[in-house]
Amino acid sequence: MTDRADVPDEVLAELREICAGLPESREEAAWVGTRWRIRNRTFVHVFTAHPGQDGTYSRAAELTEPTVIMTFRAQPEELDALVGGGEPFFRAAWGHDVVGMKVLADADWAEVGELLAESYRKLAPAKLAKLVG
């Protein structure tokens, strides 16, 4: 497990604010970076990937410098639209419904909030998913 400091504090602060509004979500250290879970399911994971060091992610995101990467779940049509639109989105290196996103300086945190709410709804029990607008 790595130090969670590999993700800038500003990014973690934005994600904490978003995820605080999602019922029963919890933050925890991941094998690298930080993840938020609903029960035992991860709906967002954030970490810093390095070219050539993080294998599949650095290749999938075509990294040329250390970059904060976030992964989350999406419905098939949303995944196709996001990935089809190009950067900052890409098809994650694993999972049929996982989107990767380069978290760049100009990230639209309102859009990220909507995407993470959808990721949460996709994985949460129905009674909790209904509580998210």
Rosetta silent file (secondary structure, phi, psi, omega in degrees, C-alpha in Angstrom):
SEQUENCE: MTDRADVPDEVLAELREICAGLPESREEAAWVGTRWRIRNRTFVHVFTAHPGQDGTYSRAAELTEPTVIMTFRAQPEELDALVGGGEPFFRAAWGHDVVGMKVLADADWAEVGELLAESYRKLAPAKLAKLVG
SCORE:     score description
SCORE:     0.000 S_00000001
   1 L     0.000  138.318 -178.311    0.000    0.000    0.000 S_00000001
   2 L   -99.883  167.937  175.382    1.355    3.449   -0.870 S_00000001
   3 L   -66.934  136.821 -179.286    1.163    6.758    0.890 S_00000001
   4 H   -70.903   -6.954 -179.998   -2.063    8.553   -0.005 S_00000001
   5 H   -69.946   -2.739  178.416   -0.015   11.711   -0.584 S_00000001
   6 H   -71.331   -8.282  176.202    0.494   10.600   -4.177 S_00000001
   7 L  -112.187  129.522 -178.918   -2.768   12.439   -4.970 S_00000001
   8 L   -56.578  143.245 -179.578   -2.769   16.238   -4.527 S_00000001
   9 H   -56.029  -35.909 -178.901   -4.714   17.501   -1.510 S_00000001
  10 H   -63.476  -39.334  179.291   -6.874   19.724   -3.744 S_00000001
  11 H   -67.660  -46.407  178.970   -8.088   16.703   -5.714 S_00000001
  12 H   -60.761  -39.092  179.417   -8.812   14.718   -2.560 S_00000001
  13 H   -61.955  -43.689  178.917  -10.706   17.696   -1.104 S_00000001
  14 H   -62.734  -45.205 -179.138  -12.952   17.916   -4.189 S_00000001
  15 H   -67.096  -38.226  177.863  -13.630   14.175   -4.139 S_00000001
  16 H   -62.206  -40.662  179.263  -14.307   14.172   -0.402 S_00000001
  17 H   -64.020  -43.485  178.956  -16.889   16.924   -0.851 S_00000001
  18 H   -63.698  -50.365 -173.606  -18.619   15.027   -3.654 S_00000001
  19 H   -72.585  -21.732  177.694  -18.571   11.665   -1.893 S_00000001
  20 H   -62.361  -25.953 -179.723  -19.710   13.093    1.451 S_00000001
  21 L   -86.604    3.051 -178.223  -23.149   13.549   -0.111 S_00000001
  22 L  -105.076  117.570 -173.316  -23.465    9.883   -1.075 S_00000001
  23 L   -52.587  131.399  175.891  -25.161    7.762    1.622 S_00000001
  24 L    62.064   13.704  176.732  -22.909    5.302    3.444 S_00000001
  25 E   -73.982  150.284  178.674  -19.935    5.983    1.169 S_00000001
  26 E  -140.931  144.461  178.504  -16.573    5.629    2.834 S_00000001
  27 E   -93.709  141.721  174.592  -13.050    6.648    1.958 S_00000001
  28 E  -154.355  158.215  174.499  -10.154    4.274    2.413 S_00000001
  29 E   -66.309  138.276  175.601   -6.576    3.752    1.332 S_00000001
  30 L  -104.665 -179.709  178.224   -6.326    1.579   -1.758 S_00000001
  31 L   -58.603  -27.877  170.420   -3.352   -0.494   -2.908 S_00000001
  32 L  -147.669  135.205  179.908   -2.290    2.778   -4.500 S_00000001
  33 L    73.441 -149.788 -173.925   -4.016    6.087   -3.924 S_00000001
  34 E  -132.292  146.428  176.252   -7.462    6.421   -2.386 S_00000001
  35 E  -133.513  157.753  173.082  -10.830    4.875   -3.121 S_00000001
  36 E  -118.493  138.802 -175.097  -14.419    5.450   -2.064 S_00000001
  37 E  -129.414  152.722  166.949  -16.716    2.522   -1.558 S_00000001
  38 E  -116.077  115.057 -170.893  -20.347    1.746   -1.033 S_00000001
  39 L    56.691 -118.958 -179.016  -20.404   -1.343    1.133 S_00000001
  40 L  -106.900   21.923 -177.395  -17.720   -3.549   -0.488 S_00000001
  41 E  -117.432  130.048  179.977  -17.848   -2.004   -3.950 S_00000001
  42 E   -84.773  122.582  177.967  -15.471    0.680   -5.177 S_00000001
  43 E  -106.235  -12.047  171.553  -17.257    3.432   -7.100 S_00000001
  44 E  -154.696  140.649  179.277  -14.268    5.777   -7.494 S_00000001
  45 E  -137.897  133.161 -179.351  -10.515    5.278   -7.236 S_00000001
  46 E  -131.984  139.271 -179.000   -7.894    8.005   -7.607 S_00000001
  47 E  -162.079  168.406  175.167   -4.109    7.717   -7.790 S_00000001
  48 E  -101.663  123.239  178.420   -1.106    9.166   -9.573 S_00000001
  49 E  -100.893  148.804 -178.944    0.143    7.075  -12.487 S_00000001
  50 L  -121.414  137.268  179.821    3.631    7.384  -13.895 S_00000001
  51 L   -53.972  130.191  176.272    4.656    6.701  -17.504 S_00000001
  52 L    77.776  -12.841 -177.794    6.089    3.222  -17.818 S_00000001
  53 L  -100.977  -29.800 -176.800    5.604    2.391  -14.129 S_00000001
  54 L  -106.556   30.105  172.639    1.876    1.735  -13.881 S_00000001
  55 H    39.064 -106.007 -171.042    1.756   -0.492  -16.937 S_00000001
  56 H   -62.245  -35.550  179.539   -1.733   -0.729  -18.292 S_00000001
  57 H   -70.777  -43.426 -179.801   -2.909    2.652  -17.002 S_00000001
  58 H   -64.381  -33.350  176.774    0.035    4.620  -18.352 S_00000001
  59 H   -73.532  -45.801 -177.805   -0.485    2.916  -21.737 S_00000001
  60 H   -62.759  -38.659 -178.419   -4.285    3.305  -21.760 S_00000001
  61 L   -90.482   -1.082 -179.697   -4.072    6.985  -20.834 S_00000001
  62 L    52.345   54.118 -176.103   -1.027    7.527  -23.090 S_00000001
  63 L   -76.332  141.356  173.888    0.887    9.212  -20.275 S_00000001
  64 L  -120.583   -7.203  178.112    4.015   11.249  -20.882 S_00000001
  65 L  -153.113  162.129  177.606    4.290   12.631  -17.331 S_00000001
  66 L   -54.890  133.235 -174.225    2.976   11.730  -13.850 S_00000001
  67 E  -142.194  138.487  174.359   -0.793   12.240  -13.957 S_00000001
  68 E   -74.502  127.762 -179.782   -3.640   11.899  -11.491 S_00000001
  69 E  -117.331  137.068  175.105   -5.982    9.179  -12.751 S_00000001
  70 E  -123.251  137.441  173.882   -9.513    8.556  -11.540 S_00000001
  71 E  -120.709  147.621 -179.866  -11.577    5.495  -12.392 S_00000001
  72 E  -156.427  169.834 -177.951  -15.315    5.066  -11.943 S_00000001
  73 E   -94.424  150.729  177.617  -18.221    2.984  -13.255 S_00000001
  74 L  -148.017  154.621  172.293  -20.565    3.981  -16.069 S_00000001
  75 L   -67.304  152.510 -175.483  -23.495    2.585  -18.014 S_00000001
  76 H   -52.448  -45.344 -177.827  -22.416    1.242  -21.445 S_00000001
  77 H   -67.473  -35.474  177.726  -23.854    4.144  -23.464 S_00000001
  78 H   -70.264  -42.549  177.711  -22.278    6.719  -21.135 S_00000001
  79 H   -57.347  -47.841 -179.460  -18.930    4.910  -21.198 S_00000001
  80 H   -61.587  -40.515  179.948  -18.955    4.902  -25.006 S_00000001
  81 H   -66.990  -44.383 -179.584  -19.826    8.618  -25.138 S_00000001
  82 H   -64.197  -50.805 -178.198  -17.140    9.609  -22.644 S_00000001
  83 H   -64.695  -38.799  179.553  -14.407    7.484  -24.196 S_00000001
  84 H   -64.478  -25.644  179.216  -15.489    8.508  -27.696 S_00000001
  85 L   -78.835  -11.146  177.482  -15.069   12.157  -26.740 S_00000001
  86 L    81.157 -160.440 -174.633  -11.391   11.618  -25.970 S_00000001
  87 L   -52.539  134.804   17.734   -9.253   13.327  -23.368 S_00000001
  88 L   -92.301    5.034 -175.014   -9.566   13.504  -20.430 S_00000001
  89 E   -94.591  151.044  175.944  -11.497   10.206  -20.652 S_00000001
  90 E  -154.835  161.190  176.440  -10.213    6.810  -21.740 S_00000001
  91 E   -74.696  124.460 -178.655  -11.245    3.168  -21.469 S_00000001
  92 L   -64.650  163.653 -174.443   -9.775    1.842  -18.247 S_00000001
  93 L   -78.233   -2.208 -178.370   -7.383   -1.063  -18.326 S_00000001
  94 L  -150.897  160.831  175.083   -9.838   -3.432  -16.614 S_00000001
  95 L    74.523  142.663 -178.745  -13.567   -4.039  -16.252 S_00000001
  96 L   -79.254  -15.810 -175.640  -16.288   -3.773  -18.859 S_00000001
  97 L  -125.590   23.261 -175.162  -17.887   -0.687  -17.265 S_00000001
  98 E  -105.186  125.992  177.358  -14.871    1.249  -15.964 S_00000001
  99 E  -102.679  138.945  170.773  -13.958    4.695  -17.287 S_00000001
 100 E  -102.832  147.595  178.775  -10.569    6.266  -16.709 S_00000001
 101 E  -140.553  129.072  170.930  -10.171   10.016  -16.437 S_00000001
 102 E   -76.405  123.632  178.743   -7.061   12.148  -16.343 S_00000001
 103 L   -88.897   96.815 -176.894   -7.701   14.666  -13.550 S_00000001
 104 L   -93.880  167.876 -176.297   -6.298   17.793  -15.160 S_00000001
 105 L   -58.103  -30.623 -177.726   -6.015   21.290  -13.695 S_00000001
 106 L   -96.833   24.369 -178.849   -9.168   22.416  -15.515 S_00000001
 107 L   -54.326  136.701  176.491  -11.331   19.500  -14.310 S_00000001
 108 L   -88.829   98.152 -173.440  -15.051   20.323  -14.255 S_00000001
 109 H   -69.640  -23.547  174.535  -15.902   19.240  -10.698 S_00000001
 110 H   -67.570  -43.838  176.803  -19.646   19.648  -11.277 S_00000001
 111 H   -64.651  -42.634  177.840  -19.427   17.133  -14.135 S_00000001
 112 H   -58.207  -42.174  178.357  -17.225   14.862  -12.004 S_00000001
 113 H   -58.471  -42.498  178.525  -19.887   15.014   -9.283 S_00000001
 114 H   -65.731  -42.327  179.938  -22.556   13.856  -11.733 S_00000001
 115 H   -64.646  -40.185 -179.235  -20.357   11.041  -13.042 S_00000001
 116 H   -73.402  -32.697  175.156  -19.534    9.825   -9.535 S_00000001
 117 H   -63.481  -39.911  177.934  -23.175    9.968   -8.458 S_00000001
 118 H   -67.529  -40.193  177.076  -23.986    7.726  -11.425 S_00000001
 119 H   -61.304  -43.745  177.500  -21.116    5.387  -10.547 S_00000001
 120 H   -60.224  -49.636 -179.176  -22.412    5.217   -6.977 S_00000001
 121 H   -59.182  -34.379 -179.416  -26.000    4.533   -8.147 S_00000001
 122 H   -65.013  -32.428 -174.274  -24.725    1.741  -10.389 S_00000001
 123 H  -105.910  -19.131 -175.388  -23.133   -0.100   -7.435 S_00000001
 124 L   -76.390  154.134  171.063  -25.235    0.888   -4.421 S_00000001
 125 L   -57.736  148.438 -174.841  -28.159   -1.126   -3.076 S_00000001
 126 H   -51.923  -43.142 -177.016  -31.408    0.104   -4.647 S_00000001
 127 H   -64.591  -31.781  176.376  -32.681    1.780   -1.451 S_00000001
 128 H   -79.608  -40.065  179.624  -29.496    3.860   -1.205 S_00000001
 129 H   -57.975  -36.788 -179.353  -29.290    4.576   -4.934 S_00000001
 130 L   -66.533  -20.546 -178.920  -32.805    6.094   -4.773 S_00000001
 131 L   -79.602  -12.081 -177.511  -31.583    8.642   -2.224 S_00000001
 132 L   -96.770  120.545 -177.420  -29.161   10.186   -4.709 S_00000001
 133 L   -73.425    0.000    0.000  -30.712   12.868   -6.916 S_00000001
